[in-house]
């Protein structure tokens, strides 16, 4: 039987609506947990790049700066080539004078 009084119907609706919200939130959280990967090997600074191949614009101050800090430089002609090298897995990271992604 369904509730016949107004108060009973309001309580039933609130319980039903709360259950729907909880179910939606639970499903969203479960989907997030199951479909995202944890970043285990993230880079937090240039100290994490020592000994790795890092693309840098050739013959620039940033290349000299990186070499002075023990980074292994792979000279690249421009930012596009640097980003492509990272995407292709040829470089671990790409350093440039200006932010590449804004």
JOSUL-V772017 format. One record per run of one state. SS is the DSSP state (H for helix, E for strand, L for the rest). FROM is the first residue (numbers start at 1). LEN is the number of residues. If there is no record, write none. Layout:
ss=SS from=FROM len=LEN
ss=SS from=FROM len=LEN
This chain:
ss=L from=1 len=5
ss=H from=6 len=30
ss=L from=36 len=10
ss=H from=46 len=4
ss=L from=50 len=3
ss=E from=53 len=5
ss=L from=58 len=3
ss=H from=61 len=8
ss=L from=69 len=3
ss=E from=72 len=5
ss=L from=77 len=2
ss=H from=79 len=9
ss=L from=88 len=5
ss=E from=93 len=3
ss=L from=96 len=7
